[in-house]
Amino acid sequence: KLSDAYALSNEQKQYFDKGNARLRNRHSKDTHLILITFRRDMTETFIHLLTRIIKVVFRWHVITSLR
């Protein structure tokens, strides 16, 4: 009886280990995706800000040169 219980617990342990590994895998994949999308968003935001700054500077330059 004890050996049966031990075998069962061993099986359960393997099952849980597999489940944990799967969860860990999925989690790392999710974080990777989040990082990729975050980086893309940051790049777009940075470019957007850069263009705005250039526009403002250009406008200021034009206004000052007209005076």
N, C-alpha and C positions, 0 to 999 in steps of 0.2 A: 504493500500500500504506500509506504513512504517513497519507494523508488518511483511509483506512478506519479505521485504528487511532484516529485523532483523533476521528472521528465516533463510534466505539464508546465511547471514554472520555467524550465529551461526554454521550452517552446515559446511560452509567453514572452520571455526575456528577448529571444531572437526577434519575435514579432514587433515588440516595442522598439528594439534597436533599429529595425528596418524603418518603422514609422518615424522615429526621430531623425534618421538619416534623410528620409524623404522630406520631412518638414524643413530640416536645415538646408537641403538643396533648394527647395522652393523659395525659402526666405532669401538665400543669397542671390538667386535669380531675380527676385523682386527688387532687392536693394540695388542690384546692378542696373536694372531697367530704370529705376527711379533716378539713379545717378546720371544715366545717359540722358534722360528727358530733362533733368535739372540742368545739365551742362548745355544742352541745346537751347533751353529757355534763356539761360544766362547769356549765351552767345548772341541770341536774337535781341535781348534787352540791351546788351552792350552796344551792338551795332546801331540800334534805334537811338540810344543816348548819344552816341558818337555823331550820327547824322544831325540830330537836333542841335548839338553843340556847334557843329560846323556851320549849320544854317544861321544860328544866332550870331556867331563870330563874323560870318560873311556879311550878314545884314548890317551889323555894327560897323564893319569896315567900310561898306558902301555908304552908310549914313555919314560917317566921319570924313570920308573922302569927298563927299558932295559939299561939305561946309567950306 
